[in-house]
Amino acid sequence: MQKENVHSGHRKRMRESFLKRDFNSMPEHEILEILLYYAHPRNDTNALAHRLINEFGSLENVLSAPYEELIKIDGVGENAAVLMILFSRLAVRYVAAIDSDDAYKSDDEIVKMVVERLVNEPKEKVIAVLLDKKKKLLNITEISTGGIDDAAFKPRALIEPIFRCSATRVILAHNHPQGFAVPSSADCDMTADVRKMLRTLEISLDDHIIVAGKDWFSMKNSKKYADIFYEY
């Protein structure tokens, strides 16, 4: 009984904190911990949230993971796996429902969204903005953390979410936390490789945006790097 009271008090504090805080500033494991309350009414979900994020690399990757992979994690169970998949698909459907058919028609709107996502990230992260042929937002997914070299960037991490939401256009973005909004040679090589890979799947790489603080750089709109996107 004492154990249940401890969990109950902690959960109440977490819910109250969630309602008062800036959602974007919340640690990923706390968001997932709260979500898992509704699949595990009595168990401590903090450890499970950490375990899931450690296994899949990020909250976005947890929520986009297949059922078969989620259910393998100790402590998840069928209810939690279904809840996380439902939450992810509901979020995509919600975004689609509130946006008009010409949503994000301007590049400025997409850039603003990307900068807001990466501006306060302390580590280098690569994200992908997934769009349909009308440039309507389908999903934003984290591809890697820690850099864009071959060890950090896995093609599968990009291809799987593309297929999952049937995207036909992709905008890559990553941040330089302690640098400048200028592409490195590694950035250029990775962009060219991704574009060639996506071309074989008849998917367009629309841009690669580099973010440093509130500064940003569009590779496609730069004369120096635009050939990467048009090279055949």
C-alpha positions as CSV (number, residue, x, y, z in Angstrom):
1,M,0.0,0.0,0.0
2,Q,2.8,2.3,0.9
3,K,4.4,1.7,-2.5
4,E,1.2,2.6,-4.4
5,N,1.0,5.8,-2.4
6,V,4.5,6.8,-3.3
7,H,3.8,6.2,-7.0
8,S,0.5,8.0,-6.7
9,G,2.0,11.1,-5.2
10,H,4.8,11.2,-7.8
11,R,2.4,10.8,-10.7
12,K,0.2,13.7,-9.4
13,R,3.3,15.9,-9.2
14,M,4.4,14.9,-12.7
15,R,0.9,15.7,-14.1
16,E,0.8,19.1,-12.3
17,S,4.3,19.9,-13.5
18,F,3.4,18.9,-17.1
19,L,0.4,21.2,-17.1
20,K,2.5,24.2,-15.9
21,R,5.7,23.7,-17.9
22,D,6.7,24.5,-21.5
23,F,6.2,21.2,-23.2
24,N,9.2,21.7,-25.6
25,S,11.5,22.1,-22.6
26,M,10.5,18.8,-21.0
27,P,13.0,15.9,-21.1
28,E,12.0,13.2,-23.4
29,H,11.9,10.5,-20.7
30,E,9.4,12.5,-18.6
31,I,7.0,12.9,-21.5
32,L,7.2,9.2,-22.2
33,E,6.9,8.4,-18.5
34,I,3.6,10.3,-18.3
35,L,2.3,8.7,-21.4
36,L,3.0,5.2,-20.0
37,Y,1.0,6.0,-16.9
38,Y,-2.1,5.2,-19.0
39,A,-0.8,1.7,-19.9
40,H,0.7,0.9,-16.5
41,P,-1.7,2.3,-13.9
42,R,0.4,1.1,-10.9
43,N,3.9,0.4,-12.0
44,D,6.8,2.8,-11.9
45,T,7.2,3.9,-15.6
46,N,10.3,6.1,-15.1
47,A,12.7,3.2,-15.6
48,L,10.7,1.9,-18.5
49,A,10.8,5.3,-20.2
50,H,14.6,5.4,-19.9
51,R,14.9,1.9,-21.1
52,L,12.9,2.6,-24.3
53,I,14.8,5.8,-25.1
54,N,18.1,4.1,-24.5
55,E,17.1,1.3,-26.8
56,F,15.6,3.4,-29.7
57,G,17.7,6.5,-29.3
58,S,15.0,9.2,-29.0
59,L,11.3,9.8,-28.1
60,E,10.4,10.1,-31.8
61,N,12.1,6.8,-32.6
62,V,10.2,5.1,-29.7
63,L,6.9,6.4,-30.9
64,S,7.6,5.4,-34.5
65,A,9.0,2.0,-33.7
66,P,7.0,-1.1,-35.0
67,Y,4.9,-3.1,-32.6
68,E,7.1,-6.1,-33.0
69,E,10.1,-4.2,-31.8
70,L,8.4,-2.4,-28.9
71,I,6.9,-5.6,-27.5
72,K,10.5,-7.1,-27.2
73,I,11.4,-4.5,-24.6
74,D,11.1,-5.8,-21.0
75,G,8.2,-4.2,-19.2
76,V,6.4,-2.8,-22.3
77,G,3.6,-5.2,-22.7
78,E,0.8,-5.2,-25.3
79,N,-1.1,-2.2,-23.8
80,A,1.9,0.1,-23.8
81,A,3.0,-0.9,-27.3
82,V,-0.5,-0.2,-28.7
83,L,-0.8,3.0,-26.7
84,M,2.5,4.4,-28.1
85,I,1.6,3.4,-31.7
86,L,-1.8,4.9,-31.3
87,F,-0.4,8.2,-29.9
88,S,2.1,8.5,-32.8
89,R,-0.5,7.9,-35.5
90,L,-3.0,10.2,-33.8
91,A,-0.4,13.0,-33.7
92,V,0.2,12.6,-37.5
93,R,-3.6,12.6,-38.1
94,Y,-4.1,15.6,-35.9
95,V,-1.5,17.7,-37.7
96,A,-3.0,16.7,-41.0
97,A,-6.5,17.6,-39.9
98,I,-5.6,21.1,-38.6
99,D,-3.6,22.1,-41.6
100,S,-5.1,23.1,-45.0
101,D,-4.1,21.5,-48.3
102,D,-1.6,24.3,-48.9
103,A,0.0,24.1,-45.5
104,Y,3.7,25.1,-45.3
105,K,3.6,26.3,-48.9
106,S,6.4,28.8,-48.2
107,D,10.0,27.8,-47.4
108,D,10.0,30.4,-44.7
109,E,7.4,28.5,-42.7
110,I,9.4,25.3,-42.9
111,V,12.6,27.0,-41.9
112,K,10.9,28.6,-38.9
113,M,9.6,25.2,-37.8
114,V,13.0,23.6,-38.1
115,V,14.9,26.4,-36.3
116,E,12.4,26.2,-33.4
117,R,13.0,22.5,-33.2
118,L,16.8,22.7,-33.1
119,V,17.6,26.1,-31.6
120,N,18.1,24.9,-28.0
121,E,19.5,21.4,-28.8
122,P,22.8,21.0,-26.9
123,K,23.9,18.1,-29.1
124,E,24.1,17.8,-32.9
125,K,20.9,16.2,-34.2
126,V,19.7,15.4,-37.7
127,I,16.0,15.6,-38.3
128,A,13.8,15.0,-41.4
129,V,10.7,17.0,-42.3
130,L,8.5,14.7,-44.3
131,L,6.0,16.2,-46.7
132,D,3.6,15.1,-49.4
133,K,3.7,16.4,-53.0
134,K,1.9,19.6,-52.0
135,K,4.4,20.3,-49.2
136,K,1.9,19.4,-46.6
137,L,3.6,18.3,-43.3
138,L,3.3,14.6,-42.6
139,N,5.8,14.1,-39.8
140,I,9.0,15.3,-38.3
141,T,11.4,12.6,-37.2
142,E,14.8,12.5,-35.6
143,I,17.3,10.6,-37.7
144,S,20.4,10.6,-35.6
145,T,22.1,12.3,-32.6
146,G,25.8,13.1,-32.3
147,G,26.7,14.0,-35.9
148,I,26.1,13.3,-39.6
149,D,29.0,10.9,-40.2
150,D,28.4,7.3,-41.3
151,A,28.5,6.0,-37.7
152,A,25.7,8.2,-36.6
153,F,23.5,8.5,-39.7
154,K,21.7,5.3,-40.7
155,P,19.8,5.3,-44.0
156,R,17.2,2.9,-42.5
157,A,16.4,5.6,-39.9
158,L,15.3,7.9,-42.7
159,I,13.7,5.3,-45.1
160,E,11.4,3.7,-42.5
161,P,9.5,6.9,-41.5
162,I,9.3,8.0,-45.2
163,F,7.5,4.7,-46.1
164,R,5.4,4.8,-43.0
165,C,3.7,8.1,-43.8
166,S,4.1,7.8,-47.7
167,A,6.1,11.0,-47.9
168,T,7.3,12.1,-51.4
169,R,9.4,15.1,-50.3
170,V,12.0,15.4,-47.6
171,I,13.9,18.3,-46.0
172,L,16.9,17.4,-43.9
173,A,18.0,19.7,-41.1
174,H,20.7,19.5,-38.5
175,N,22.3,21.8,-36.0
176,H,25.8,23.0,-35.2
177,P,25.4,23.7,-31.5
178,Q,28.8,25.4,-31.1
179,G,29.6,26.4,-34.6
180,F,28.2,28.4,-37.5
181,A,25.3,27.9,-39.9
182,V,27.7,26.8,-42.7
183,P,27.8,23.4,-44.3
184,S,31.0,21.3,-43.7
185,S,32.4,19.0,-46.3
186,A,30.8,16.1,-44.4
187,D,27.5,17.9,-44.6
188,C,27.9,18.2,-48.4
189,D,28.9,14.5,-48.8
190,M,26.0,13.3,-46.7
191,T,23.5,15.5,-48.6
192,A,24.7,14.2,-51.9
193,D,24.5,10.6,-50.8
194,V,21.0,11.0,-49.3
195,R,19.7,12.7,-52.5
196,K,21.0,9.9,-54.7
197,M,19.5,7.3,-52.4
198,L,16.1,9.0,-52.3
199,R,16.1,9.5,-56.1
200,T,16.2,5.7,-56.6
201,L,12.9,5.7,-54.6
202,E,11.4,8.6,-56.6
203,I,11.5,10.8,-53.5
204,S,12.7,14.4,-53.7
205,L,15.2,15.9,-51.3
206,D,14.0,19.5,-51.2
207,D,16.7,21.0,-49.0
208,H,19.2,20.6,-46.2
209,I,19.0,23.3,-43.6
210,I,21.9,24.0,-41.2
211,V,21.0,25.6,-37.9
212,A,23.3,27.4,-35.4
213,G,21.5,29.1,-32.7
214,K,18.8,31.2,-34.4
215,D,20.9,31.5,-37.6
216,W,20.2,29.1,-40.5
217,F,21.5,28.2,-43.9
218,S,19.6,26.7,-46.8
219,M,22.0,24.6,-49.0
220,K,19.6,24.4,-51.9
221,N,19.1,28.2,-52.0
222,S,22.9,28.8,-52.0
223,K,24.6,29.0,-55.4
224,K,27.6,27.2,-53.9
225,Y,25.7,24.1,-53.0
226,A,22.6,24.1,-55.2
227,D,24.2,21.7,-57.7
228,I,23.9,18.9,-55.1
229,F,20.1,19.0,-55.5
230,Y,20.0,19.2,-59.3
231,E,23.0,17.0,-60.2
232,Y,22.1,14.0,-62.4
